Amino acid sequence: MSIGNSPEDERPFEDDREEVRPSIGRALQQARIAAGLTVDDVSNATRVRIAIVHAIEADDFTPCGGDVYARGHIRTLAKAVHLDPAPLLAQYDADHGGRPAPTPAAPLFEAERIRPERRGPNWTAAMVAAIVAVVGFVGFTAFKGDDGGKTQVAEGSTPTTGKTSSPTPKADKPKETTPAPSDSAIAAAPQDKVTVQVSADDGKSWISAKDHNGRLLFDGLLQQGESKTFQDNEKINLVLGDAGAIQLYVNGKKIDDDWAPGAVERLTYTKGDPQVG
């Protein structure tokens, strides 16, 4: 007779009380209902289209256009319904193979480190200086007199009598004209590269930028008023999560496309643009 537990007693203990974690869409839907919000309210507050909100609450992330935008929509919707987005994003990454680490932009693509082009002599300034010198010389010789005790009078001055005379005011030199500033801070972008500036003028938007090799230059949320500049030798590939909030400048020229608020746009620009590639 043995003393101790039977083999049945040595089986692993199974906890039947483990709660089933709700899906991402179900958690967002429950939080929205608890907050007293409709799908229209959430769409208006986040600028995420109604169809996408419905799809996400049904755990269908296909209309988002990829993992980057799916994660962005999850974060935006969670904040709108007062829900912590971190657990939902971790759950999404676990279900979809994790989020790839973004590659920082190399110094080659930083607009601030671009070597300025060598410029030739400023002939306009030289011509203006020469004209000023000629005008001053002609004015001086035209009004110069040899009348003895009188003070020589330069152009625009009044003669005075007496032993002392007031200083002769100098003739005003014509101001040099400077060219008007361009519409963009990147108007002087080199012609052998493609330069794209993305500005969130009308609201925040999730954006992604890649170079011609497919390397990720930026992946994140651009807040209202912020801007990013990207440059490559051949082309820049963009994805705009909310194109209606974005203003683009390509190779120093403003892109006037009228994108609808909340529209997702995929764009490619090359050295010969502005025009969608």
Secondary structure, DSSP 8 states (H G I E B T S, - for coil): ---S--GGGGS----TT------HHHHHHHHHHHTT--HHHHHHHH---HHHHHHHHTT--GGGTSHHHHHHHHHHHHHHTT--HHHHHHHHHHHTT---------GGG-GGG---------HHHHHHHHHHHHHHHHHHHHH----TTS----TT-----SS-------------------SSTTTT--TTSEEEEEE-SSS-EEEEEE-TT--EEEEEEE-TT-EEEEEESSEEEEEESSGGG-EEEETTEEE-----TT--EEEEEETT-SS--
